[in-house]
Amino acid sequence: MTRCILPTLLSLVSFGAPTLEAQDAAEQLMAQKKMARDNWALLELGDPASHETEHLLILAPKSTERRLKDIAVNLERSHGVAAKALQLTQEESLPGKLTVYLLPERDQFTPFVRRVEKRRLEDNEAGSHIVDGDAPHAAASSPRSKGDPNLDHQAAVQVAAALLQHKAGAKVPVPEWLVLGFGRATAWRAMPADKAVLNERRLARTLIASKKRTAADVWDGTLEVEEAGVLRASLAEFLAYGPGAGKFPALLIGFKPEENQDNRTIAQALESAAIDPKVIEARWGPWALAIGK
């Protein structure tokens, strides 16, 4: 009789009660949800519309409630595309879920940056992300300058950018062109048939072909404002999703400063990842002109 009872008891212990790990994850998620609500309350916008996916907690004004599920599908897809490109393991995942704040109006995004992120807003800033701590988040607002992504795409950009920064290390100074370029390239990959994506790809091909823009133009920061967004995305797409994509995580690791070093240059990061900049210059243009047509 004892032999029959013992397996039954063991099965109850194994399958009938949550593990400590599951309890910890549930408690962490509850804490993140509370923090998200508390942060939203600081904006004085009333109760938010909200939606939860496998990896994301999304909050937005009630005015966006009808579209929120559709937006969430694209954001979750962007998360998956980025995680695969970054070769994120389960152990490297963000803690809990990434909270995403959708703030369509400038007078919503400005207080978010000041009250929640506790910093000064930059003039042309339309999105942000912070992955340091137990409640990582991304935030998106409407375009500030010509060529900026719309609200939905900005959110996708920031979700992917947050994962990249997490992969590299929360405090590792990865160049902005690569962080946001990867975010935008990921949005392109996640929403390939979207009209805005097709237009941005077309513009990137035109700039590469007619103005002979090079990879050095991108990482040296010599581009015009209206060119920068799409060309950064195109180059980042080549690096993260192109023929040498397997080395992309190593490139990110290459930006980690050594002892007594503030930051590392793109040349140093490329060298540490065994990526030849001459190969990038030779192959990016033809690859970008061919893809997405």
C-alpha positions in Angstrom: 0.0 0.0 0.0 2.8 2.3 0.9 4.3 1.8 -2.6 1.1 3.1 -4.2 0.7 6.1 -1.9 4.3 7.4 -2.3 4.3 8.0 -6.1 0.9 9.6 -5.7 2.2 12.0 -3.1 5.3 12.7 -5.1 3.1 13.5 -8.2 1.1 16.0 -6.1 4.2 17.7 -4.9 5.6 17.8 -8.5 2.5 18.8 -10.4 -0.1 20.0 -8.0 1.9 22.9 -6.5 3.8 25.7 -8.1 7.6 25.6 -7.9 9.5 28.2 -6.0 10.9 29.4 -9.4 7.3 29.8 -10.7 6.2 31.6 -7.5 9.2 34.0 -7.9 8.3 34.7 -11.5 4.7 35.4 -10.6 5.7 37.7 -7.8 8.1 39.5 -10.1 5.5 40.0 -12.7 3.0 41.3 -10.2 5.6 43.8 -9.0 6.3 44.9 -12.5 2.6 45.4 -13.2 2.2 47.5 -10.0 5.2 49.6 -11.0 3.8 50.1 -14.5 0.5 51.3 -13.0 2.3 53.6 -10.5 4.4 55.1 -13.3 1.3 55.7 -15.4 -0.4 57.4 -12.5 2.4 59.9 -12.4 1.4 61.1 -15.9 -2.2 62.0 -14.7 -3.8 60.6 -17.9 -6.5 58.6 -16.2 -6.7 54.8 -16.3 -4.7 53.2 -19.1 -5.7 50.7 -21.8 -3.5 47.7 -21.3 -2.6 44.4 -23.0 -0.2 41.6 -22.1 1.7 39.3 -24.4 4.2 36.5 -23.8 7.0 39.0 -23.3 5.4 42.4 -23.0 3.2 44.5 -20.7 1.7 47.3 -22.8 0.1 50.5 -21.5 -1.5 53.3 -23.5 -4.1 56.0 -23.3 -7.7 54.8 -23.5 -8.0 56.5 -26.9 -5.7 53.7 -28.4 -7.7 50.8 -26.9 -9.2 49.6 -30.2 -5.8 49.3 -31.9 -3.9 47.9 -28.9 -4.2 44.3 -29.7 -3.0 44.8 -33.3 -0.1 46.9 -32.1 0.7 44.2 -29.5 1.0 41.5 -32.2 3.6 43.6 -34.1 5.5 44.4 -30.9 5.6 40.8 -29.8 6.8 39.8 -33.4 9.5 42.4 -33.2 10.6 41.1 -29.8 10.9 37.6 -31.3 12.8 38.7 -34.4 15.2 40.7 -32.2 15.8 37.9 -29.7 16.7 35.5 -32.5 19.1 37.9 -34.1 20.8 38.6 -30.8 20.9 34.9 -30.0 19.4 35.5 -26.6 19.3 32.4 -24.4 16.6 31.8 -21.8 19.1 32.7 -19.1 19.8 36.0 -20.9 16.1 37.0 -21.1 15.0 40.3 -19.5 13.6 39.8 -16.0 9.9 39.2 -16.1 8.3 41.2 -19.0 9.3 44.4 -20.8 6.8 47.2 -20.1 6.0 49.3 -23.1 4.4 52.7 -22.7 2.6 54.1 -25.8 2.4 57.9 -25.5 1.0 59.5 -28.7 1.2 63.1 -27.6 4.4 65.1 -26.8 2.8 66.4 -23.7 2.4 62.8 -22.5 5.9 61.7 -23.4 7.6 64.8 -21.9 6.3 64.2 -18.3 7.1 60.5 -18.7 10.8 61.2 -19.3 10.9 63.7 -16.5 8.8 62.0 -13.9 9.5 58.3 -14.6 12.9 58.2 -16.2 14.0 61.3 -14.2 16.0 63.0 -16.8 15.8 65.9 -19.3 14.1 65.3 -22.6 16.2 65.8 -25.8 14.7 68.0 -28.5 14.1 65.4 -31.2 13.6 62.4 -28.9 10.5 60.3 -29.7 11.3 57.1 -27.8 13.4 55.6 -25.0 14.3 52.4 -23.2 15.9 51.5 -19.9 16.9 47.9 -19.1 18.8 48.5 -15.9 17.0 47.1 -12.9 14.1 44.7 -12.3 11.4 46.6 -14.3 12.8 47.2 -17.8 10.7 49.4 -20.1 10.4 51.0 -23.5 8.5 54.1 -24.4 7.3 55.5 -27.7 5.8 58.8 -28.9 4.8 60.3 -32.2 7.4 61.5 -34.7 9.4 64.7 -34.0 11.3 65.1 -37.2 11.0 64.2 -40.8 11.7 60.5 -41.4 11.0 59.4 -37.8 8.9 56.2 -37.4 5.2 56.6 -36.5 4.1 55.7 -33.0 3.6 51.9 -33.7 6.9 51.6 -35.4 8.7 53.7 -32.8 7.5 51.2 -30.1 8.8 48.3 -32.2 12.1 50.1 -32.6 12.4 50.7 -28.8 11.5 47.1 -27.9 14.2 45.7 -30.2 16.7 48.4 -29.0 16.0 47.5 -25.4 16.9 43.8 -26.1 20.1 44.8 -27.9 21.2 47.0 -24.9 20.3 44.2 -22.5 22.4 41.7 -24.6 25.4 44.1 -24.7 25.0 45.0 -21.0 22.9 47.8 -19.6 25.8 50.1 -19.0 27.8 49.3 -22.2 28.0 52.3 -24.4 26.9 50.9 -27.7 26.7 53.7 -30.4 23.2 55.2 -30.8 23.3 54.6 -34.6 23.6 50.9 -34.0 21.1 50.7 -31.2 18.3 52.5 -33.0 19.4 51.2 -36.4 19.0 47.7 -35.1 15.6 48.6 -33.7 14.4 50.0 -37.0 15.8 47.2 -39.0 14.0 44.7 -36.7 10.7 46.6 -37.3 11.4 46.2 -41.0 11.9 42.5 -40.6 8.9 42.1 -38.3 6.5 44.0 -40.6 7.9 43.5 -44.1 4.7 44.3 -46.0 3.9 47.5 -44.1 3.6 50.5 -46.4 5.9 52.6 -44.2 8.5 49.9 -44.2 8.5 49.6 -47.9 8.9 53.3 -48.3 11.8 53.4 -45.9 13.5 50.6 -47.7 13.0 52.3 -51.0 14.5 55.6 -49.6 17.5 53.7 -48.2 18.2 52.1 -51.6 17.9 55.5 -53.3 20.4 57.1 -51.0 22.9 54.3 -51.3 22.6 54.2 -55.1 22.4 57.9 -56.0 24.4 59.6 -53.2 26.9 56.8 -52.8 26.6 56.7 -49.0 29.0 54.4 -47.3 29.1 52.5 -44.1 31.7 54.9 -42.8 29.2 57.8 -43.4 26.8 56.0 -41.1 29.1 55.2 -38.2 31.1 58.4 -38.4 27.9 60.4 -38.1 28.3 62.5 -41.3 24.8 61.9 -42.6 22.0 64.5 -43.1 19.2 64.2 -40.5 16.6 63.1 -43.1 19.0 60.3 -44.3 20.3 59.1 -41.0 17.4 57.0 -39.8 16.9 54.7 -42.8 20.7 54.3 -43.6 21.4 53.4 -40.0 18.7 50.8 -40.2 20.0 49.5 -43.5 23.5 49.0 -42.2 22.3 47.6 -38.9 20.1 45.2 -40.9 23.1 44.0 -42.9 25.2 43.4 -39.7 22.4 41.8 -37.7 20.4 40.0 -40.4 22.7 39.8 -43.4 25.3 37.3 -44.5 27.5 37.8 -41.4 24.7 37.8 -38.9 26.3 35.1 -36.8 29.0 37.6 -35.6 26.5 40.2 -34.5 26.5 39.3 -30.8 30.3 39.3 -30.8 30.2 42.8 -32.3 28.1 44.0 -29.4 30.4 42.4 -26.9 33.2 44.2 -28.6 31.8 47.6 -27.3 32.3 46.6 -23.7 35.1 48.9 -22.4 38.2 47.4 -20.9 39.5 48.5 -17.5 40.2 52.2 -17.4 38.5 52.8 -20.7 35.4 54.9 -21.2 34.2 53.4 -24.5 35.3 51.5 -27.5 35.2 52.7 -31.1 33.4 50.9 -34.0 36.8 50.0 -35.4 37.8 48.3 -32.1 34.5 46.5 -31.8 34.8 45.2 -35.4 38.3 44.0 -34.8 37.3 42.2 -31.6 34.5 40.4 -33.5 36.9 39.6 -36.4 34.8 41.6 -38.9 36.7 43.4 -41.7 35.3 46.9 -42.3 36.5 46.7 -45.9 34.2 43.7 -46.4 31.3 45.7 -45.0 32.0 48.6 -47.3 32.2 46.2 -50.3 29.1 44.1 -49.5 26.6 46.3 -47.7 25.6 48.5 -50.7 24.9 45.6 -53.2 23.1 43.6 -50.5 20.9 46.6 -49.5 20.1 47.4 -53.1 18.9 43.8 -53.7 16.9 43.2 -50.6 13.3 44.1 -50.1 12.6 44.8 -53.8 
